[in-house]
Amino acid sequence: MYMAIKTEARQKKQHLQNQTSQYRRAWQKHSNTVMEKIIKRLDLDMTKNQLKEKIKTASVQNTEILSVEVTDKDKKRAAEIANTIAKVLPGEISRVVKNGGIEIVDYAETPDEPTFPNVWMNTAAGAAAGFLMVCGFYLLKEYFRTKVRKEEDLREYFGMDIPILGTIPKLDK
């Protein structure tokens, strides 16, 4: 009895994964058609490839759900693109896969704050990187310094026993 349930559950899981992978393949194979429809519906001033770069798709684990994520500088336009994909994509997948039964789970919502770029994190990372570069540059400069600038430098390099005959005075201009 247990084996039959386990086998049935495994078959159901495999069926869901196959179905979702079919949807993703249909999306990838026919995405140019979908991109053209989105560009026309929203009257976007970009190419299909530029639009494709803004869109990521993923299948939600162990389900038939296909997740679509849109990244854009304008949060309203990102939500409009995602919602237009939600309207156009099921029809295209149904046309290609020919088994129907595709529904929209959720429409995209406009986020309150941008998800990228994180200004504070980028500023902190830049400041830390700059500090490390300056410290590294200073240490390298001191390590490779070969000029003798003071009387103490001579004593450091050659020992305390060396007699110093004279120094060149620093002249102010």
C-alpha positions as CSV (number, residue, x, y, z in Angstrom):
1,M,0.0,0.0,0.0
2,Y,2.7,2.5,1.0
3,M,4.7,1.8,-2.2
4,A,1.7,2.4,-4.4
5,I,1.1,5.8,-2.7
6,K,4.8,6.7,-2.9
7,T,4.9,5.7,-6.6
8,E,1.7,7.7,-7.3
9,A,3.1,10.8,-5.6
10,R,6.4,10.5,-7.5
11,Q,4.5,10.2,-10.8
12,K,2.4,13.2,-9.9
13,K,5.5,15.2,-9.0
14,Q,7.2,14.2,-12.3
15,H,4.1,15.1,-14.2
16,L,4.1,18.6,-12.6
17,Q,7.8,19.0,-13.4
18,N,7.2,17.9,-17.0
19,Q,4.2,20.2,-17.4
20,T,6.2,23.2,-16.0
21,S,9.2,22.4,-18.2
22,Q,6.8,22.3,-21.2
23,Y,5.5,25.8,-20.3
24,R,9.1,27.1,-19.9
25,R,10.1,25.6,-23.3
26,A,7.1,27.1,-24.9
27,W,7.9,30.4,-23.4
28,Q,11.6,30.2,-24.6
29,K,10.7,28.9,-28.0
30,H,7.9,31.3,-28.7
31,S,9.0,34.3,-26.6
32,N,9.6,36.4,-29.7
33,T,5.9,36.3,-30.5
34,V,5.1,37.1,-26.9
35,M,7.6,40.0,-26.9
36,E,6.2,41.4,-30.1
37,K,2.7,41.4,-28.6
38,I,3.8,43.0,-25.4
39,I,5.7,45.7,-27.3
40,K,2.7,46.5,-29.4
41,R,0.2,46.4,-26.5
42,L,2.3,48.7,-24.3
43,D,3.7,50.8,-27.2
44,L,7.3,50.2,-25.8
45,D,10.3,51.9,-27.4
46,M,12.6,48.9,-27.3
47,T,13.6,45.8,-29.2
48,K,12.5,42.2,-28.4
49,N,16.0,41.4,-27.1
50,Q,16.1,44.5,-24.8
51,L,12.7,43.4,-23.4
52,K,13.9,39.8,-23.0
53,E,16.8,41.0,-20.9
54,K,14.4,42.6,-18.4
55,I,12.4,39.3,-17.9
56,K,13.3,36.2,-15.8
57,T,11.1,33.1,-15.7
58,A,11.3,30.3,-13.2
59,S,9.1,27.4,-12.2
60,V,7.8,27.4,-8.6
61,Q,9.1,24.2,-7.0
62,N,6.8,21.1,-7.3
63,T,4.0,23.0,-8.9
64,E,2.8,23.9,-12.4
65,I,3.2,27.6,-11.6
66,L,5.5,29.6,-13.8
67,S,7.0,32.7,-12.1
68,V,7.7,35.8,-14.2
69,E,10.0,38.6,-12.8
70,V,10.4,41.9,-14.6
71,T,13.2,44.4,-13.8
72,D,13.0,47.9,-15.1
73,K,14.0,51.5,-13.9
74,D,10.4,52.5,-14.0
75,K,8.4,50.5,-11.4
76,K,5.1,51.1,-13.1
77,R,6.3,50.0,-16.5
78,A,7.8,46.8,-14.9
79,A,4.4,46.0,-13.4
80,E,2.6,46.7,-16.7
81,I,5.0,44.5,-18.6
82,A,4.6,41.6,-16.0
83,N,0.8,42.0,-16.2
84,T,0.8,42.0,-20.0
85,I,2.9,38.8,-20.0
86,A,0.3,37.3,-17.6
87,K,-2.4,38.2,-20.2
88,V,-0.5,37.1,-23.3
89,L,1.5,34.1,-22.2
90,P,-1.4,31.7,-21.3
91,G,-2.9,32.0,-24.7
92,E,0.5,31.4,-26.4
93,I,1.2,28.4,-24.1
94,S,-2.2,26.9,-24.7
95,R,-1.7,27.4,-28.5
96,V,1.7,25.6,-28.4
97,V,1.2,23.0,-25.8
98,K,-2.5,22.2,-26.7
99,N,-3.6,21.0,-23.4
100,G,-5.2,24.1,-22.0
101,G,-6.0,24.6,-18.3
102,I,-3.7,27.7,-17.8
103,E,-4.8,30.3,-15.4
104,I,-3.3,33.5,-14.0
105,V,-2.4,33.0,-10.3
106,D,-1.5,36.7,-9.4
107,Y,-1.0,39.9,-11.3
108,A,2.1,42.0,-10.6
109,E,2.0,44.8,-8.1
110,T,3.9,48.0,-8.3
111,P,6.6,47.9,-5.6
112,D,6.9,50.8,-3.1
113,E,10.7,51.0,-3.4
114,P,13.2,49.9,-6.0
115,T,14.7,46.5,-5.5
116,F,17.9,47.4,-7.4
117,P,20.2,49.3,-7.1
118,N,20.6,49.4,-3.3
119,V,22.2,52.8,-2.9
120,W,23.4,52.4,0.7
121,M,24.9,49.0,0.1
122,N,26.7,50.2,-3.1
123,T,28.0,53.3,-1.3
124,A,29.3,51.2,1.6
125,A,30.9,48.7,-0.7
126,G,32.5,51.5,-2.7
127,A,33.8,53.2,0.4
128,A,35.3,50.0,1.8
129,A,36.9,49.1,-1.6
130,G,38.3,52.6,-1.9
131,F,39.7,52.5,1.7
132,L,41.4,49.1,1.0
133,M,42.8,50.3,-2.3
134,V,44.3,53.4,-0.6
135,C,45.8,51.3,2.2
136,G,47.2,48.9,-0.3
137,F,48.7,51.7,-2.4
138,Y,50.3,53.3,0.6
139,L,51.8,50.0,1.9
140,L,53.2,49.3,-1.6
141,K,54.6,52.8,-1.9
142,E,56.4,52.5,1.5
143,Y,57.6,49.0,0.7
144,F,59.2,50.0,-2.6
145,R,60.5,53.4,-1.4
146,T,64.2,53.7,-2.1
147,K,64.9,57.4,-1.7
148,V,66.8,58.6,1.4
149,R,65.0,61.6,2.8
150,K,66.3,62.1,6.3
151,E,69.3,61.3,8.4
152,E,67.3,58.7,10.2
153,D,66.8,56.8,6.9
154,L,70.6,56.5,6.5
155,R,71.0,55.2,10.0
156,E,68.1,52.7,9.4
157,Y,69.6,51.3,6.2
158,F,73.3,51.3,7.1
159,G,73.3,51.1,10.9
160,M,74.2,53.5,13.7
161,D,78.0,53.4,13.1
162,I,78.1,55.3,9.9
163,P,79.4,58.8,10.1
164,I,77.4,61.5,8.4
165,L,79.5,64.1,6.6
166,G,76.8,66.6,5.8
167,T,73.1,67.2,4.8
168,I,71.4,69.3,2.2
169,P,69.2,71.9,3.7
170,K,65.6,72.2,2.6
171,L,65.1,75.6,1.0
172,D,61.8,77.5,1.1
173,K,60.8,79.3,-2.1
